[in-house]
């Protein structure tokens, strides 16, 4: 039994408040996994958005659980820190921060956490890392060790089964090879342009809902990505999946911790980009036409990519 499952079981007679601090559609796979685990254990829980949580103060005799992920980094919004600081003041029965990953920039992280833990009104606090690099980092932070029990468990998306995804979103298809490459500040610094031969796009940028995001991956034959949760959903769905690095250790650390023994392949970025080939339309179409979102949407539709 995982440590997170044990703690959920320990407090199963208490009402849980699950806090979604915000993020992209991949973060919603984290939420889906944790709430699936909670439902499996028959926990009594309510889900709140960040703003709903920050607007409430009545959490006595409840368990506050903030979903983990990658939000405790300097390039992210302050949402996770705001939720953490608020949680420390509430006097809840217990507090849990879900499995997370941090960069190794301690000059940024330590002052932020010290501020969050400057007022602690909760006696039982648990703080989870989701891989060994972050676990070691958390164990070197004095304020975390003073106020919380630092533990390690898998990204909560891994509590999902393939059937749980299919039950939520529908029939699996095998329509295209999907190249889900990041286009944000957590990419590896090299971008692949749109291809009119392959299916190449950032699912966090193009998908219009979490259900749309799930469908894009559910209908793929193969997934090549540096989006962490695109690789995790590929792992859950047991599809041929290839993961390469982003801007920091997260992808490799999670792959090493949880996926290398599950037939998920690690690639170097240059090799991943070489997988994307160009077709005749990439050569003959005018630059202005190739840049058109309507043209690109039409092309993706023709390849069987779900529209929504």
N, C-alpha and C positions, 0 to 999 in steps of 0.2 A: 504494500500500500504506500502511495506517495505521501510525502510530508504534508503537502497541501490538503490532500484527502483526509489525512489524520486530523488536521486542525478543523476542517469542516465538520468531520464526525464528532469531534470533541465539543463543538458548540451547536450541534444539530437541533437542540431544543430551544435555541435562541433565534430571534429574527435577524436576518442579514440585510444589510443595505449594500448593494453592489453599485459602485461609482464608475461611470464611464468618463475618463478625463479628456477624451477627444483624440483625434488622429485620423489616419486614412482608412480605406476599406480593409486593409490588412489587419488593422487594430480591432476591427469588428470581428475578425475570426478569433482573436483573443477573447473578446467578450462572449462570443458564441460558445467557445470551449469551456470557459469557466462556468457559465450559466447552465450548460449541458451537464457538467459534473454536479453542480448544485441540485439540478432537477433529478438526476439519477440517485442522489443521496436523500431525496425528499426534503431538502432544506426549504425553509420558509424565507423567501427573499423578495426584495423590491429593488428595481433598477432605477437609478437616477442619473441624469446627465450632470456634467460638471456644474452648470449654473443652478440646477435644481438643488444639488448638494450644498453649494456655497450659500444658498438662500435659506437653508434649514439649520436648526441648532438642537432639535429634539431627538437625540440619539441615545439617551440613557437606556441601559439594559438591552442594547442592540450591538451587533457586530458590524463594524464598518470595513468593507473590503474595497480597496481601490485596485482596479485592473492594472497589471503591469504592462511592460512593453519597452519601448525605447525612448520614452518621453522625458527622462531625467538627464537629457543631454543639452549642451549649450546652443545647438542650432534649432532646438525645438521651442515651441511656445512655453510659457511658464505654467501651463495648466496643471501638470502633475504636481509641481511644487505648491501651487495654490491649494489644491485638494489635500495634499499631505499636511500642510500647515494648519488648514482648517480642521482636519481630522484629529490632530493632536490636542485640540482645545475642547473636544466635545464631551469628554467623560463617558465614552461608550464602554461597554463591557469588555470589548477587545477590538484591536485594530490589526488589519492584515494588508500589507502591500504585496500585490501579486508578482509573479516571476518577471524580473526586469533585466535589462542589459544597459550598462553605462559605458561611455568612453573612459579612457584612463586619464582624463584631465582632472586631477584632484584639486587643482587650484580653483576650478569652477565649482566642482561638486561639493566639496567640504563646507565652504561658507553657505551654500544654498541649503544644505541639510542641517547645519547648525542653526540657521534661522528657523527652519521648520520645527526643530526640536527644542527651541528656546522655551516653549511653554508646553509641557506634557501633562495631560489630565486623563490619561488612560494607562492602567497598570499593566495590561497584557498587550504587547505589540510584537508583531512578526513581520519580518522584511525578507522577501524572497529574491534571489538571483535565479536566472534561468540557464546559466552556464558557468563553467569553472572560473573563467577570467574575471567575471563580475563578482562571483562569490568571494574570491580572494581579495578583490578590491574592497568590497563591503566590509570584510573582516578587518581591514586596516583603517577603517573610519571610526574614530572614538565615539562620536555621538550616536552612531548606529548601534554600536556594541553596548553602550551605556543604557540606551532606552529600548532596544528591540532584541529579539532573538533572530539572528541572521541564519537563514536556511537556503537550501537550493532545491528547485524542482523544475520540471520541464515547462516550456511555454504552454499555457493552458489550452491552446488550439489542439495540442496533441491528445487531449481528453476526448476529442471528437472521433467518431468512426465514419467510415465511408457511407454507411447506411444513414447516419444522422444528417449528413449533407444532402444525400439524395432525397430523404424524407422532407427536407425543408425546401428544396429547389426543383426537384423533378428528375426526369430521365437523364442518364449519362449518355453522351455522344462522343464520337471520335472523329472530329471533322477537320482539324488543322493542327499544325505545329505552332505553338505559341511562344513568342519571344517577348517576355515581359521585362523590359529594361527600364530602370529608374531614370527619371528626368529631373530629379530634385537635387538638393545640396548634399544628399547622402549617396549619390552615385559615385562611381569610381573615377569620375573625371573625364571619361570618354563616352561620347554619345554616338549611337547608330541612327542614321537617318531613316525615314519611312521607306519601306520596301513595297513595290508593287508585284512582288513574287511571294514573299513570306508575310506572316501576320506578326507585325512588330509594333508594340505600343506599351506605354506605361499604364497598367490597369488602375493605379491609384488616381491618375489624371483623367483617363477617358471614361471609366465606368461611372454610371449615374446613380448607383445604389449598391448596397452590400449584396443584394440578391443578384444584380447584374454582374458584379465581380465574381460571385460564386459560379454563375453560369459560364462566364468566359473560361474559367479553369476546368469546369466540369465537362465542357465540350471539346477540350483539347486532346490531341493524341499524345503530345509530348510538350514539356515545359522547360524552357531555358530562361534563367532569370537571375537578377541580383536583388529582387524583392523578396525579403525573408519569408513572408507569408504566402507568396506565390509558390515558393519551394515547399512550404509546410503543407499547403493544400494539395500539392502534387504528391507529397508523401502520404497524406491521409487517403487520397484517391487511388494510390498505388499506380500512378502513371510514371513513365520514364521521365525523370526530372534531373536537371543540371543546374547547379547553383554556383555563382561566382561572387567575388567580393564587392562590397560597397566601400564607403569611405573610411570605415573603422573595423574593428575586430568582430563585430556582431555576427555576420553571416558565417564566418569560419568557426567561431566559437560555438554557435548553435548547431552547425553541421557536425562538428566534432562531438558535441555533447549528446546529440539526439538522433542524427540522421545518417551518419556515415555507415552504420550497420543496417540501414534500411534501404539499401540500393539507390540512395540519392548520390549523384555523381558531383564531385567538386571540379570546377574548371578554373583556369586562369582567364582574366577578362579578355585578353587578346584572342584566345581560342574561342571563347563564347561569341565574340563579334564576327569571327570568321564563319560561323554557322549561318549567318544571314546573307543570302545571295540576292542578287538583283536580277530583274527580268527585263524583257524587251520594252515594257512600258516605262521603266525607270530611265531608259535611254532616249526614247522618242517623244515622251510627253514634255511640253514646255514647263519650265520651272514654276511659273505662276499656277498652272493647272495642278501640278504635283503638290503644291502647297495648299490647295483648296481643301478645307475640311469636308465639304460636300463630296468631293471626288474621293477622298480617303474613306469617308463613311460608306460610300457606294461600293468601293473596292472591298472593304472589310465585310460588308453584308454579302457580297458575292462569294466570299470565302467561307461563309457560314458562321461568322462571328455574331453572337446575339446582340440585338440592338438595345435591349433594356432588360 
